[in-house]
Amino acid sequence: MLKWLSSLRRLTGPKMDAMDGEMAKGRGTYDRQTQKPVLRCSICNGEQVAGFKDIRTGKFEEITLIRNPGELEVFMKTYGIDEISREY
C-alpha cells in the first residue's frame, strides 16, 4: 500500500504529501460530536470528495479527492469510519 501512496504523491503534489503520510500512519482524527463523515458526489461528472460536515452549521470540510475504491478505503481506515453517507 505504501508503494501505491508514493505513486499517488507524485500525481497530487506537495499539498497531498502531508495527507498521504497521515493516512499511511492511520491516525486521522475528527470531532465525532460535531462532525459526520460525508462523501460528496457530483451527479454531472462523478467526482467524489471525502470530508466532514459540521452537524450544526452544515459547513463541509474537504479532506481528499476520491478517484477509486482504494482511496475511499484508505480514508475510512485512517479515520476509523465504518459508514459514510453520500451527498449529491
N, CA, C and O atoms as a CHARMM CRD file, in Angstrom:
* protein
*
  352
    1    1 MET  N      0.81400  -1.18300   0.00000 PROA 1      0.00000
    2    1 MET  CA     0.00000   0.00000   0.00000 PROA 1      0.00000
    3    1 MET  C      0.86600   1.25700   0.00000 PROA 1      0.00000
    4    1 MET  O      0.50400   2.24900  -0.63300 PROA 1      0.00000
    5    2 LEU  N      1.99500   1.23500   0.69300 PROA 2      0.00000
    6    2 LEU  CA     2.84600   2.41400   0.72300 PROA 2      0.00000
    7    2 LEU  C      3.38500   2.74200  -0.66600 PROA 2      0.00000
    8    2 LEU  O      3.57000   3.91500  -0.99100 PROA 2      0.00000
    9    3 LYS  N      3.63800   1.73000  -1.48700 PROA 3      0.00000
   10    3 LYS  CA     4.08000   1.96500  -2.86000 PROA 3      0.00000
   11    3 LYS  C      2.99600   2.71000  -3.62400 PROA 3      0.00000
   12    3 LYS  O      3.28600   3.62600  -4.39400 PROA 3      0.00000
   13    4 TRP  N      1.74300   2.31200  -3.40700 PROA 4      0.00000
   14    4 TRP  CA     0.61800   2.98000  -4.05600 PROA 4      0.00000
   15    4 TRP  C      0.53000   4.43500  -3.61000 PROA 4      0.00000
   16    4 TRP  O      0.27800   5.31700  -4.43100 PROA 4      0.00000
   17    5 LEU  N      0.73800   4.69900  -2.30100 PROA 5      0.00000
   18    5 LEU  CA     0.69500   6.07200  -1.80000 PROA 5      0.00000
   19    5 LEU  C      1.83800   6.89800  -2.37300 PROA 5      0.00000
   20    5 LEU  O      1.67000   8.08900  -2.63700 PROA 5      0.00000
   21    6 SER  N      2.99600   6.28100  -2.56600 PROA 6      0.00000
   22    6 SER  CA     4.13000   7.00600  -3.14300 PROA 6      0.00000
   23    6 SER  C      3.82900   7.45500  -4.56300 PROA 6      0.00000
   24    6 SER  O      4.15300   8.58100  -4.94000 PROA 6      0.00000
   25    7 SER  N      3.21500   6.58800  -5.35200 PROA 7      0.00000
   26    7 SER  CA     2.88900   6.97800  -6.71800 PROA 7      0.00000
   27    7 SER  C      1.77000   8.01600  -6.71900 PROA 7      0.00000
   28    7 SER  O      1.74900   8.89600  -7.57900 PROA 7      0.00000
   29    8 LEU  N      0.85500   7.92800  -5.78400 PROA 8      0.00000
   30    8 LEU  CA    -0.20000   8.94000  -5.66500 PROA 8      0.00000
   31    8 LEU  C      0.40400  10.28500  -5.32100 PROA 8      0.00000
   32    8 LEU  O     -0.03700  11.30800  -5.84400 PROA 8      0.00000
   33    9 ARG  N      1.40600  10.31000  -4.45100 PROA 9      0.00000
   34    9 ARG  CA     2.05200  11.54300  -4.04300 PROA 9      0.00000
   35    9 ARG  C      2.64300  12.26700  -5.25800 PROA 9      0.00000
   36    9 ARG  O      2.55800  13.49100  -5.35700 PROA 9      0.00000
   37   10 ARG  N      3.23800  11.50900  -6.17600 PROA 10     0.00000
   38   10 ARG  CA     3.81700  12.11700  -7.37100 PROA 10     0.00000
   39   10 ARG  C      2.74700  12.77500  -8.22600 PROA 10     0.00000
   40   10 ARG  O      3.00800  13.78300  -8.88300 PROA 10     0.00000
   41   11 LEU  N      1.54600  12.21400  -8.22500 PROA 11     0.00000
   42   11 LEU  CA     0.47000  12.75200  -9.05100 PROA 11     0.00000
   43   11 LEU  C     -0.22700  13.94600  -8.41900 PROA 11     0.00000
   44   11 LEU  O     -0.75100  14.79600  -9.13900 PROA 11     0.00000
   45   12 THR  N     -0.24900  14.03400  -7.10000 PROA 12     0.00000
   46   12 THR  CA    -1.05300  15.04300  -6.43200 PROA 12     0.00000
   47   12 THR  C     -0.28100  16.24600  -5.93900 PROA 12     0.00000
   48   12 THR  O     -0.89000  17.28000  -5.66700 PROA 12     0.00000
   49   13 GLY  N      1.02400  16.16000  -5.81100 PROA 13     0.00000
   50   13 GLY  CA     1.82300  17.30200  -5.42800 PROA 13     0.00000
   51   13 GLY  C      2.00900  17.45400  -3.93100 PROA 13     0.00000
   52   13 GLY  O      1.62500  16.57800  -3.15600 PROA 13     0.00000
   53   14 PRO  N      2.61100  18.59200  -3.51900 PROA 14     0.00000
   54   14 PRO  CA     3.01400  18.77500  -2.12800 PROA 14     0.00000
   55   14 PRO  C      1.86400  18.87100  -1.12800 PROA 14     0.00000
   56   14 PRO  O      2.02900  18.46800   0.02300 PROA 14     0.00000
   57   15 LYS  N      0.71100  19.38800  -1.53000 PROA 15     0.00000
   58   15 LYS  CA    -0.40400  19.53300  -0.59100 PROA 15     0.00000
   59   15 LYS  C     -0.83900  18.17000  -0.06000 PROA 15     0.00000
   60   15 LYS  O     -1.18600  18.04300   1.11400 PROA 15     0.00000
   61   16 MET  N     -0.82300  17.15600  -0.91600 PROA 16     0.00000
   62   16 MET  CA    -1.25200  15.82800  -0.50400 PROA 16     0.00000
   63   16 MET  C     -0.14800  15.06500   0.22000 PROA 16     0.00000
   64   16 MET  O     -0.43500  14.04900   0.85400 PROA 16     0.00000
   65   17 ASP  N      1.10500  15.51600   0.15000 PROA 17     0.00000
   66   17 ASP  CA     2.19400  14.79900   0.80200 PROA 17     0.00000
   67   17 ASP  C      1.93000  14.60300   2.28600 PROA 17     0.00000
   68   17 ASP  O      2.10100  13.50000   2.80400 PROA 17     0.00000
   69   18 ALA  N      1.52000  15.65100   2.97000 PROA 18     0.00000
   70   18 ALA  CA     1.24500  15.55100   4.40400 PROA 18     0.00000
   71   18 ALA  C      0.07400  14.62300   4.66000 PROA 18     0.00000
   72   18 ALA  O      0.09200  13.84500   5.61300 PROA 18     0.00000
   73   19 MET  N     -0.93700  14.70000   3.82100 PROA 19     0.00000
   74   19 MET  CA    -2.10700  13.84800   3.98700 PROA 19     0.00000
   75   19 MET  C     -1.75200  12.39400   3.74500 PROA 19     0.00000
   76   19 MET  O     -2.22600  11.52000   4.47000 PROA 19     0.00000
   77   20 ASP  N     -0.92700  12.11200   2.73900 PROA 20     0.00000
   78   20 ASP  CA    -0.51500  10.73700   2.46200 PROA 20     0.00000
   79   20 ASP  C      0.18700  10.15100   3.67000 PROA 20     0.00000
   80   20 ASP  O     -0.08000   9.01300   4.05600 PROA 20     0.00000
   81   21 GLY  N      1.08000  10.91900   4.26800 PROA 21     0.00000
   82   21 GLY  CA     1.79100  10.43000   5.44300 PROA 21     0.00000
   83   21 GLY  C      0.84300  10.15600   6.58900 PROA 21     0.00000
   84   21 GLY  O      0.96800   9.14500   7.28000 PROA 21     0.00000
   85   22 GLU  N     -0.10200  11.05300   6.79000 PROA 22     0.00000
   86   22 GLU  CA    -1.08400  10.86900   7.86500 PROA 22     0.00000
   87   22 GLU  C     -1.94300   9.64600   7.60300 PROA 22     0.00000
   88   22 GLU  O     -2.19900   8.85700   8.51300 PROA 22     0.00000
   89   23 MET  N     -2.39000   9.48400   6.36100 PROA 23     0.00000
   90   23 MET  CA    -3.23800   8.34800   6.02400 PROA 23     0.00000
   91   23 MET  C     -2.46200   7.04000   6.12900 PROA 23     0.00000
   92   23 MET  O     -3.00700   6.03300   6.58200 PROA 23     0.00000
   93   24 ALA  N     -1.21100   7.04300   5.72000 PROA 24     0.00000
   94   24 ALA  CA    -0.42000   5.82600   5.77800 PROA 24     0.00000
   95   24 ALA  C     -0.20400   5.37800   7.22500 PROA 24     0.00000
   96   24 ALA  O     -0.12200   4.18200   7.50800 PROA 24     0.00000
   97   25 LYS  N     -0.11200   6.35100   8.13700 PROA 25     0.00000
   98   25 LYS  CA     0.09700   6.01800   9.54000 PROA 25     0.00000
   99   25 LYS  C     -1.22000   5.69800  10.24500 PROA 25     0.00000
  100   25 LYS  O     -1.20800   5.15400  11.34900 PROA 25     0.00000
  101   26 GLY  N     -2.34600   6.02400   9.62900 PROA 26     0.00000
  102   26 GLY  CA    -3.63300   5.67800  10.18700 PROA 26     0.00000
  103   26 GLY  C     -3.98500   6.41700  11.45600 PROA 26     0.00000
  104   26 GLY  O     -4.48300   5.81400  12.40600 PROA 26     0.00000
  105   27 ARG  N     -3.73300   7.72000  11.48900 PROA 27     0.00000
  106   27 ARG  CA    -4.00900   8.45700  12.71100 PROA 27     0.00000
  107   27 ARG  C     -4.81000   9.72900  12.49000 PROA 27     0.00000
  108   27 ARG  O     -4.60700  10.72100  13.19000 PROA 27     0.00000
  109   28 GLY  N     -5.69900   9.70900  11.54500 PROA 28     0.00000
  110   28 GLY  CA    -6.53600  10.86700  11.32100 PROA 28     0.00000
  111   28 GLY  C     -7.59300  10.98200  12.40500 PROA 28     0.00000
  112   28 GLY  O     -8.06500   9.97400  12.93200 PROA 28     0.00000
  113   29 THR  N     -7.96100  12.20300  12.73600 PROA 29     0.00000
  114   29 THR  CA    -8.98900  12.41200  13.74400 PROA 29     0.00000
  115   29 THR  C     -9.97700  13.46500  13.27000 PROA 29     0.00000
  116   29 THR  O     -9.66400  14.31200  12.43300 PROA 29     0.00000
  117   30 TYR  N    -11.15700  13.38800  13.81900 PROA 30     0.00000
  118   30 TYR  CA   -12.16600  14.42100  13.61800 PROA 30     0.00000
  119   30 TYR  C    -13.05600  14.44100  14.83900 PROA 30     0.00000
  120   30 TYR  O    -13.07700  13.48100  15.60900 PROA 30     0.00000
  121   31 ASP  N    -13.79100  15.52200  15.02600 PROA 31     0.00000
  122   31 ASP  CA   -14.65000  15.66800  16.19800 PROA 31     0.00000
  123   31 ASP  C    -15.96000  14.93000  15.95700 PROA 31     0.00000
  124   31 ASP  O    -16.83300  15.42000  15.24100 PROA 31     0.00000
  125   32 ARG  N    -16.09300  13.77300  16.54600 PROA 32     0.00000
  126   32 ARG  CA   -17.27700  12.93600  16.35000 PROA 32     0.00000
  127   32 ARG  C    -18.53700  13.54500  16.95900 PROA 32     0.00000
  128   32 ARG  O    -19.64900  13.14800  16.61000 PROA 32     0.00000
  129   33 GLN  N    -18.37200  14.49800  17.86000 PROA 33     0.00000
  130   33 GLN  CA   -19.51900  15.16300  18.48500 PROA 33     0.00000
  131   33 GLN  C    -20.16700  16.17700  17.54000 PROA 33     0.00000
  132   33 GLN  O    -21.38700  16.34200  17.53800 PROA 33     0.00000
  133   34 THR  N    -19.34300  16.85000  16.74300 PROA 34     0.00000
  134   34 THR  CA   -19.86300  17.93600  15.90800 PROA 34     0.00000
  135   34 THR  C    -19.75400  17.69300  14.41400 PROA 34     0.00000
  136   34 THR  O    -20.31000  18.46300  13.63000 PROA 34     0.00000
  137   35 GLN  N    -19.05000  16.64100  13.99500 PROA 35     0.00000
  138   35 GLN  CA   -18.86100  16.39000  12.57700 PROA 35     0.00000
  139   35 GLN  C    -19.28900  14.98100  12.20700 PROA 35     0.00000
  140   35 GLN  O    -19.23900  14.06300  13.02500 PROA 35     0.00000
  141   36 LYS  N    -19.71600  14.82700  10.94500 PROA 36     0.00000
  142   36 LYS  CA   -20.02000  13.49200  10.43400 PROA 36     0.00000
  143   36 LYS  C    -19.29500  13.30800   9.10700 PROA 36     0.00000
  144   36 LYS  O    -19.17100  14.25400   8.32900 PROA 36     0.00000
  145   37 PRO  N    -18.81400  12.09000   8.84400 PROA 37     0.00000
  146   37 PRO  CA   -18.12000  11.83000   7.57800 PROA 37     0.00000
  147   37 PRO  C    -19.10700  11.82700   6.41400 PROA 37     0.00000
  148   37 PRO  O    -20.19500  11.25900   6.50500 PROA 37     0.00000
  149   38 VAL  N    -18.70900  12.46700   5.32500 PROA 38     0.00000
  150   38 VAL  CA   -19.57200  12.59100   4.15100 PROA 38     0.00000
  151   38 VAL  C    -18.73800  12.40400   2.89400 PROA 38     0.00000
  152   38 VAL  O    -17.58900  12.84100   2.81900 PROA 38     0.00000
  153   39 LEU  N    -19.33700  11.74900   1.91200 PROA 39     0.00000
  154   39 LEU  CA   -18.74500  11.62500   0.58800 PROA 39     0.00000
  155   39 LEU  C    -19.60100  12.46200  -0.35200 PROA 39     0.00000
  156   39 LEU  O    -20.73700  12.10000  -0.65800 PROA 39     0.00000
  157   40 ARG  N    -19.05200  13.57700  -0.80600 PROA 40     0.00000
  158   40 ARG  CA   -19.78700  14.44700  -1.73200 PROA 40     0.00000
  159   40 ARG  C    -19.57400  13.93200  -3.14400 PROA 40     0.00000
  160   40 ARG  O    -18.43900  13.75700  -3.58800 PROA 40     0.00000
  161   41 CYS  N    -20.67900  13.68900  -3.85000 PROA 41     0.00000
  162   41 CYS  CA   -20.62100  13.10900  -5.19200 PROA 41     0.00000
  163   41 CYS  C    -21.29400  14.04500  -6.18400 PROA 41     0.00000
  164   41 CYS  O    -22.39000  14.54700  -5.93500 PROA 41     0.00000
  165   42 SER  N    -20.63300  14.27200  -7.30100 PROA 42     0.00000
  166   42 SER  CA   -21.19100  15.09000  -8.36600 PROA 42     0.00000
  167   42 SER  C    -22.06000  14.22100  -9.27500 PROA 42     0.00000
  168   42 SER  O    -21.63800  13.14500  -9.69800 PROA 42     0.00000
  169   43 ILE  N    -23.26100  14.68400  -9.57100 PROA 43     0.00000
  170   43 ILE  CA   -24.10700  13.93400 -10.49400 PROA 43     0.00000
  171   43 ILE  C    -23.71000  14.20200 -11.94200 PROA 43     0.00000
  172   43 ILE  O    -24.09700  13.45200 -12.83900 PROA 43     0.00000
  173   44 CYS  N    -22.94500  15.26000 -12.17800 PROA 44     0.00000
  174   44 CYS  CA   -22.54100  15.61300 -13.54500 PROA 44     0.00000
  175   44 CYS  C    -21.35400  14.79300 -14.03900 PROA 44     0.00000
  176   44 CYS  O    -21.40200  14.18900 -15.11000 PROA 44     0.00000
  177   45 ASN  N    -20.29000  14.78300 -13.24200 PROA 45     0.00000
  178   45 ASN  CA   -19.06600  14.14800 -13.72700 PROA 45     0.00000
  179   45 ASN  C    -18.58700  12.97700 -12.86200 PROA 45     0.00000
  180   45 ASN  O    -17.56700  12.36500 -13.17700 PROA 45     0.00000
  181   46 GLY  N    -19.29300  12.66100 -11.79700 PROA 46     0.00000
  182   46 GLY  CA   -18.93500  11.53000 -10.96200 PROA 46     0.00000
  183   46 GLY  C    -17.82300  11.79500  -9.96600 PROA 46     0.00000
  184   46 GLY  O    -17.40700  10.87700  -9.25800 PROA 46     0.00000
  185   47 GLU  N    -17.32400  13.03300  -9.88900 PROA 47     0.00000
  186   47 GLU  CA   -16.26400  13.34900  -8.94000 PROA 47     0.00000
  187   47 GLU  C    -16.74900  13.11800  -7.51200 PROA 47     0.00000
  188   47 GLU  O    -17.89400  13.42500  -7.17900 PROA 47     0.00000
  189   48 GLN  N    -15.87000  12.57500  -6.67300 PROA 48     0.00000
  190   48 GLN  CA   -16.19500  12.31400  -5.27300 PROA 48     0.00000
  191   48 GLN  C    -15.13100  12.93200  -4.37500 PROA 48     0.00000
  192   48 GLN  O    -13.93400  12.79100  -4.62700 PROA 48     0.00000
  193   49 VAL  N    -15.57700  13.61800  -3.32800 PROA 49     0.00000
  194   49 VAL  CA   -14.67700  14.23000  -2.36400 PROA 49     0.00000
  195   49 VAL  C    -15.09100  13.76900  -0.97100 PROA 49     0.00000
  196   49 VAL  O    -16.25200  13.90000  -0.58500 PROA 49     0.00000
  197   50 ALA  N    -14.14300  13.23600  -0.22900 PROA 50     0.00000
  198   50 ALA  CA   -14.41000  12.79500   1.13900 PROA 50     0.00000
  199   50 ALA  C    -14.04000  13.90900   2.10100 PROA 50     0.00000
  200   50 ALA  O    -13.04900  14.61700   1.91700 PROA 50     0.00000
  201   51 GLY  N    -14.86100  14.04500   3.12900 PROA 51     0.00000
  202   51 GLY  CA   -14.59400  15.06700   4.13000 PROA 51     0.00000
  203   51 GLY  C    -15.54200  14.94100   5.29600 PROA 51     0.00000
  204   51 GLY  O    -16.14000  13.89000   5.52800 PROA 51     0.00000
  205   52 PHE  N    -15.67100  16.04300   6.03400 PROA 52     0.00000
  206   52 PHE  CA   -16.50800  16.04800   7.21800 PROA 52     0.00000
  207   52 PHE  C    -17.45400  17.24400   7.18900 PROA 52     0.00000
  208   52 PHE  O    -17.06000  18.35600   6.83600 PROA 52     0.00000
  209   53 LYS  N    -18.69700  16.99800   7.56300 PROA 53     0.00000
  210   53 LYS  CA   -19.72400  18.03000   7.57300 PROA 53     0.00000
  211   53 LYS  C    -20.05400  18.38200   9.01300 PROA 53     0.00000
  212   53 LYS  O    -20.33100  17.50100   9.82800 PROA 53     0.00000
  213   54 ASP  N    -20.02500  19.67600   9.32600 PROA 54     0.00000
  214   54 ASP  CA   -20.39500  20.14000  10.65400 PROA 54     0.00000
  215   54 ASP  C    -21.89300  19.94900  10.82700 PROA 54     0.00000
  216   54 ASP  O    -22.67800  20.44000  10.01600 PROA 54     0.00000
  217   55 ILE  N    -22.28900  19.24900  11.85900 PROA 55     0.00000
  218   55 ILE  CA   -23.69600  18.91400  12.07300 PROA 55     0.00000
  219   55 ILE  C    -24.52700  20.16800  12.32300 PROA 55     0.00000
  220   55 ILE  O    -25.67400  20.24500  11.88200 PROA 55     0.00000
  221   56 ARG  N    -23.96800  21.14400  13.02100 PROA 56     0.00000
  222   56 ARG  CA   -24.72400  22.35500  13.36400 PROA 56     0.00000
  223   56 ARG  C    -24.82200  23.35200  12.21700 PROA 56     0.00000
  224   56 ARG  O    -25.90000  23.87800  11.93700 PROA 56     0.00000
  225   57 THR  N    -23.69100  23.61400  11.55000 PROA 57     0.00000
  226   57 THR  CA   -23.67600  24.66100  10.53500 PROA 57     0.00000
  227   57 THR  C    -23.87000  24.14000   9.11400 PROA 57     0.00000
  228   57 THR  O    -24.26400  24.89900   8.22800 PROA 57     0.00000
  229   58 GLY  N    -23.60000  22.86500   8.88500 PROA 58     0.00000
  230   58 GLY  CA   -23.69300  22.29900   7.54500 PROA 58     0.00000
  231   58 GLY  C    -22.45800  22.55400   6.69800 PROA 58     0.00000
  232   58 GLY  O    -22.42000  22.16400   5.53100 PROA 58     0.00000
  233   59 LYS  N    -21.43600  23.21200   7.27200 PROA 59     0.00000
  234   59 LYS  CA   -20.20900  23.50500   6.52700 PROA 59     0.00000
  235   59 LYS  C    -19.44800  22.20400   6.26300 PROA 59     0.00000
  236   59 LYS  O    -19.28300  21.37200   7.15500 PROA 59     0.00000
  237   60 PHE  N    -18.98900  22.04800   5.01800 PROA 60     0.00000
  238   60 PHE  CA   -18.26500  20.84200   4.60000 PROA 60     0.00000
  239   60 PHE  C    -16.78000  21.13600   4.54400 PROA 60     0.00000
  240   60 PHE  O    -16.36100  22.11400   3.92600 PROA 60     0.00000
  241   61 GLU  N    -15.98000  20.29700   5.18600 PROA 61     0.00000
  242   61 GLU  CA   -14.52400  20.41400   5.15100 PROA 61     0.00000
  243   61 GLU  C    -13.97500  19.32000   4.24600 PROA 61     0.00000
  244   61 GLU  O    -14.03300  18.13900   4.58700 PROA 61     0.00000
  245   62 GLU  N    -13.44100  19.71500   3.09100 PROA 62     0.00000
  246   62 GLU  CA   -12.87300  18.75100   2.14900 PROA 62     0.00000
  247   62 GLU  C    -11.57000  18.20300   2.69700 PROA 62     0.00000
  248   62 GLU  O    -10.73000  18.94800   3.20200 PROA 62     0.00000
  249   63 ILE  N    -11.41100  16.88400   2.59300 PROA 63     0.00000
  250   63 ILE  CA   -10.17300  16.25900   3.04200 PROA 63     0.00000
  251   63 ILE  C     -9.39300  15.69900   1.86100 PROA 63     0.00000
  252   63 ILE  O     -8.20400  15.98100   1.71500 PROA 63     0.00000
  253   64 THR  N    -10.05000  14.91200   1.01900 PROA 64     0.00000
  254   64 THR  CA    -9.31500  14.30300  -0.10000 PROA 64     0.00000
  255   64 THR  C    -10.24600  13.95500  -1.25000 PROA 64     0.00000
  256   64 THR  O    -11.41700  13.63300  -1.05100 PROA 64     0.00000
  257   65 LEU  N     -9.70600  14.02500  -2.44200 PROA 65     0.00000
  258   65 LEU  CA   -10.41200  13.60500  -3.64400 PROA 65     0.00000
  259   65 LEU  C    -10.36600  12.08700  -3.71600 PROA 65     0.00000
  260   65 LEU  O     -9.31200  11.48500  -3.51200 PROA 65     0.00000
  261   66 ILE  N    -11.50000  11.46900  -4.00400 PROA 66     0.00000
  262   66 ILE  CA   -11.59100  10.01400  -4.10400 PROA 66     0.00000
  263   66 ILE  C    -11.71300   9.65300  -5.58300 PROA 66     0.00000
  264   66 ILE  O    -12.70000   9.99100  -6.23500 PROA 66     0.00000
  265   67 ARG  N    -10.69100   8.95900  -6.10500 PROA 67     0.00000
  266   67 ARG  CA   -10.69700   8.59700  -7.51800 PROA 67     0.00000
  267   67 ARG  C    -10.93400   7.11800  -7.75900 PROA 67     0.00000
  268   67 ARG  O    -11.18800   6.70400  -8.89000 PROA 67     0.00000
  269   68 ASN  N    -10.85300   6.31700  -6.69900 PROA 68     0.00000
  270   68 ASN  CA   -11.09400   4.88100  -6.85600 PROA 68     0.00000
  271   68 ASN  C    -11.47600   4.29800  -5.49300 PROA 68     0.00000
  272   68 ASN  O    -11.28800   4.95600  -4.47000 PROA 68     0.00000
  273   69 PRO  N    -12.00400   3.08900  -5.46600 PROA 69     0.00000
  274   69 PRO  CA   -12.42600   2.47800  -4.19900 PROA 69     0.00000
  275   69 PRO  C    -11.29400   2.32400  -3.17900 PROA 69     0.00000
  276   69 PRO  O    -11.53900   2.35800  -1.97300 PROA 69     0.00000
  277   70 GLY  N    -10.08100   2.15900  -3.65000 PROA 70     0.00000
  278   70 GLY  CA    -8.94000   2.03300  -2.74400 PROA 70     0.00000
  279   70 GLY  C     -8.69900   3.30000  -1.94000 PROA 70     0.00000
  280   70 GLY  O     -8.38500   3.23300  -0.75200 PROA 70     0.00000
  281   71 GLU  N     -8.84400   4.44400  -2.57500 PROA 71     0.00000
  282   71 GLU  CA    -8.66000   5.71100  -1.87500 PROA 71     0.00000
  283   71 GLU  C     -9.74300   5.90700  -0.82200 PROA 71     0.00000
  284   71 GLU  O     -9.46200   6.41800   0.26200 PROA 71     0.00000
  285   72 LEU  N    -10.96600   5.51100  -1.12200 PROA 72     0.00000
  286   72 LEU  CA   -12.04900   5.60200  -0.13900 PROA 72     0.00000
  287   72 LEU  C    -11.76100   4.68600   1.04800 PROA 72     0.00000
  288   72 LEU  O    -11.98900   5.05900   2.19800 PROA 72     0.00000
  289   73 GLU  N    -11.26400   3.50000   0.76300 PROA 73     0.00000
  290   73 GLU  CA   -10.93400   2.54500   1.82600 PROA 73     0.00000
  291   73 GLU  C     -9.84500   3.10200   2.74300 PROA 73     0.00000
  292   73 GLU  O     -9.93400   2.98000   3.96400 PROA 73     0.00000
  293   74 VAL  N     -8.82200   3.71000   2.15300 PROA 74     0.00000
  294   74 VAL  CA    -7.73700   4.30000   2.94400 PROA 74     0.00000
  295   74 VAL  C     -8.28500   5.42500   3.81600 PROA 74     0.00000
  296   74 VAL  O     -7.94100   5.51400   4.99500 PROA 74     0.00000
  297   75 PHE  N     -9.13000   6.28100   3.25500 PROA 75     0.00000
  298   75 PHE  CA    -9.72500   7.38800   4.01000 PROA 75     0.00000
  299   75 PHE  C    -10.51700   6.85300   5.20200 PROA 75     0.00000
  300   75 PHE  O    -10.37200   7.34400   6.32100 PROA 75     0.00000
  301   76 MET  N    -11.34800   5.85100   4.95700 PROA 76     0.00000
  302   76 MET  CA   -12.19600   5.31200   6.01800 PROA 76     0.00000
  303   76 MET  C    -11.36900   4.62200   7.10900 PROA 76     0.00000
  304   76 MET  O    -11.68400   4.75500   8.29200 PROA 76     0.00000
  305   77 LYS  N    -10.33100   3.89700   6.73300 PROA 77     0.00000
  306   77 LYS  CA    -9.47200   3.25400   7.72700 PROA 77     0.00000
  307   77 LYS  C     -8.70500   4.28700   8.54200 PROA 77     0.00000
  308   77 LYS  O     -8.53800   4.13100   9.75200 PROA 77     0.00000
  309   78 THR  N     -8.24300   5.33300   7.88500 PROA 78     0.00000
  310   78 THR  CA    -7.47600   6.37000   8.55800 PROA 78     0.00000
  311   78 THR  C     -8.27300   7.01600   9.68100 PROA 78     0.00000
  312   78 THR  O     -7.74900   7.25800  10.76800 PROA 78     0.00000
  313   79 TYR  N     -9.53900   7.29200   9.41200 PROA 79     0.00000
  314   79 TYR  CA   -10.36500   7.98100  10.39500 PROA 79     0.00000
  315   79 TYR  C    -11.24700   7.03500  11.20400 PROA 79     0.00000
  316   79 TYR  O    -12.06300   7.49700  12.00200 PROA 79     0.00000
  317   80 GLY  N    -11.10600   5.73800  11.02200 PROA 80     0.00000
  318   80 GLY  CA   -11.88400   4.77100  11.78500 PROA 80     0.00000
  319   80 GLY  C    -13.37100   4.84800  11.48400 PROA 80     0.00000
  320   80 GLY  O    -14.19600   4.77600  12.39600 PROA 80     0.00000
  321   81 ILE  N    -13.71800   4.99500  10.21200 PROA 81     0.00000
  322   81 ILE  CA   -15.10700   5.14700   9.79300 PROA 81     0.00000
  323   81 ILE  C    -15.64200   3.82200   9.27600 PROA 81     0.00000
  324   81 ILE  O    -15.01200   3.17500   8.43800 PROA 81     0.00000
  325   82 ASP  N    -16.80800   3.41800   9.77700 PROA 82     0.00000
  326   82 ASP  CA   -17.44500   2.20400   9.30600 PROA 82     0.00000
  327   82 ASP  C    -18.44500   2.49600   8.19500 PROA 82     0.00000
  328   82 ASP  O    -18.56800   1.72500   7.24400 PROA 82     0.00000
  329   83 GLU  N    -19.15700   3.60700   8.31800 PROA 83     0.00000
  330   83 GLU  CA   -20.16300   4.00900   7.32500 PROA 83     0.00000
  331   83 GLU  C    -19.93400   5.45900   6.94900 PROA 83     0.00000
  332   83 GLU  O    -19.51900   6.27500   7.77200 PROA 83     0.00000
  333   84 ILE  N    -20.21300   5.76800   5.68200 PROA 84     0.00000
  334   84 ILE  CA   -20.09800   7.15100   5.22900 PROA 84     0.00000
  335   84 ILE  C    -21.33100   7.46200   4.37700 PROA 84     0.00000
  336   84 ILE  O    -21.72000   6.68000   3.50900 PROA 84     0.00000
  337   85 SER  N    -21.93200   8.62100   4.64500 PROA 85     0.00000
  338   85 SER  CA   -23.11800   8.98100   3.86700 PROA 85     0.00000
  339   85 SER  C    -22.68500   9.71900   2.59600 PROA 85     0.00000
  340   85 SER  O    -21.63000  10.35100   2.54900 PROA 85     0.00000
  341   86 ARG  N    -23.51900   9.61900   1.58700 PROA 86     0.00000
  342   86 ARG  CA   -23.25400  10.26900   0.30300 PROA 86     0.00000
  343   86 ARG  C    -24.21700  11.44600   0.12200 PROA 86     0.00000
  344   86 ARG  O    -25.40500  11.35200   0.43100 PROA 86     0.00000
  345   87 GLU  N    -23.68200  12.53400  -0.37900 PROA 87     0.00000
  346   87 GLU  CA   -24.49600  13.69800  -0.71200 PROA 87     0.00000
  347   87 GLU  C    -24.27600  14.04400  -2.17100 PROA 87     0.00000
  348   87 GLU  O    -23.14800  14.03100  -2.66500 PROA 87     0.00000
  349   88 TYR  N    -25.36400  14.35100  -2.85000 PROA 88     0.00000
  350   88 TYR  CA   -25.28400  14.68800  -4.26600 PROA 88     0.00000
  351   88 TYR  C    -25.60000  16.14700  -4.48400 PROA 88     0.00000
  352   88 TYR  O    -25.58300  16.61900  -5.62100 PROA 88     0.00000
